[in-house]
Amino acid sequence: MRGLLSLSLCLSVLLGWFMQGSPALAVSSIRSGEALVIAVEPSPRNIVDEKLSTEFGRKLDLNNSNIRAFQKYPGLYPKLARMIIQNAPYQKVEDVLKIPGLTEQQRELLQQNLEHFTVTEVTPALVEGGDRYNPGIYK
């Protein structure tokens, strides 16, 4: 046990001794007028979190929201929500009123909710696979 402690102490001293040269070199380079370049690795981006800071985070995005998001608006879930998702993407919010096969009652319901909708660019992370129909949220 004592031998192991002595060995680790010796290694620490030796490593400390040999590692001293590098910081001193960097300081002398700065003093001699050479440019110091520091490379910073970009942090990974989470596109979905970035999207939450847009209207997508405040309104129902007709191009990216999953079917469950329509539940908070009476009358939209599930039939109208499915029709909206199937006919996406939309260029502007009013395009949702042009869905083929809408009844007059459905069109009026959509008209009443236009202020709650937004349209942003399609984000593959939100719409790929079957995520718009089954986002994997189970109660």
Summary of the structure (lengths in Angstrom):
residues: 139
radius of gyration: 29.3
end to end distance: 55.8
largest distance: 88.4
contacts: 290
relative contact order: 0.13
helix: 54%
strand: 3%
